[in-house]
Amino acid sequence: MIDIDQLRKLSPQDGDVFIVPAGTDHQDARDLAEALHMAKPGVKCVVISGDLKRLSTADMNAAGWYRA
């Protein structure tokens, strides 16, 4: 359920990353992504559920992810 008091206007731009709280229903996050893409067709943006952090190259290598 959406808390009306928490609504804010979004104007997505290419490369934007929208982070929704951890625990957000997967379908709700997907619906937000679809709405953002419909609001501005052709704009490339991402919706992430939970915390986002930058990993060092060493951390990525340790996890088995290698930068190309």
Legacy VTK file of the C-alpha trace (Angstrom):
# vtk DataFile Version 3.0
C-alpha trace
ASCII
DATASET POLYDATA
POINTS 68 float
0.000 0.000 0.000
1.265 3.472 -0.878
1.470 6.072 1.892
0.028 9.186 0.216
1.990 11.450 2.601
5.232 10.014 1.233
4.524 10.727 -2.447
7.056 12.862 -4.295
7.232 13.884 -7.931
9.779 11.882 -9.899
11.257 13.074 -13.155
13.553 10.274 -14.318
16.655 11.091 -16.313
19.007 8.731 -18.146
21.193 6.861 -15.682
19.047 7.530 -12.593
18.984 4.881 -9.871
15.873 4.732 -7.682
16.333 2.880 -4.387
13.239 1.613 -2.593
13.394 0.312 0.995
14.533 -3.266 1.595
11.505 -5.477 1.948
9.548 -3.649 -0.740
7.372 -6.139 -2.564
9.053 -7.254 -5.801
5.919 -6.521 -7.821
5.689 -2.992 -6.363
9.307 -2.304 -7.392
8.589 -3.696 -10.862
5.453 -1.529 -11.125
7.515 1.551 -10.202
10.099 0.709 -12.868
7.394 0.285 -15.500
5.721 3.559 -14.472
9.051 5.415 -14.691
9.700 4.036 -18.167
6.153 4.914 -19.279
6.469 8.445 -17.862
9.490 9.168 -20.033
9.823 6.638 -22.868
13.413 6.023 -23.878
14.853 7.034 -20.498
17.093 4.360 -19.018
16.876 4.088 -15.227
17.091 1.347 -12.604
15.000 0.494 -9.529
16.839 -1.282 -6.692
15.259 -2.759 -3.583
17.494 -2.380 -0.526
20.870 -0.847 0.136
23.270 -0.084 -2.667
26.983 0.103 -2.036
30.059 0.373 -4.181
32.394 -2.609 -4.061
36.106 -2.408 -4.619
37.684 -4.450 -7.399
39.174 -6.743 -4.702
35.725 -7.310 -3.154
34.230 -8.090 -6.563
37.072 -10.500 -7.367
36.615 -12.245 -4.010
32.917 -12.723 -4.841
33.822 -14.194 -8.243
32.807 -11.108 -10.245
35.502 -9.943 -12.611
35.524 -6.557 -14.302
35.872 -6.876 -18.077
LINES 1 69
68 0 1 2 3 4 5 6 7 8 9 10 11 12 13 14 15 16 17 18 19 20 21 22 23 24 25 26 27 28 29 30 31 32 33 34 35 36 37 38 39 40 41 42 43 44 45 46 47 48 49 50 51 52 53 54 55 56 57 58 59 60 61 62 63 64 65 66 67
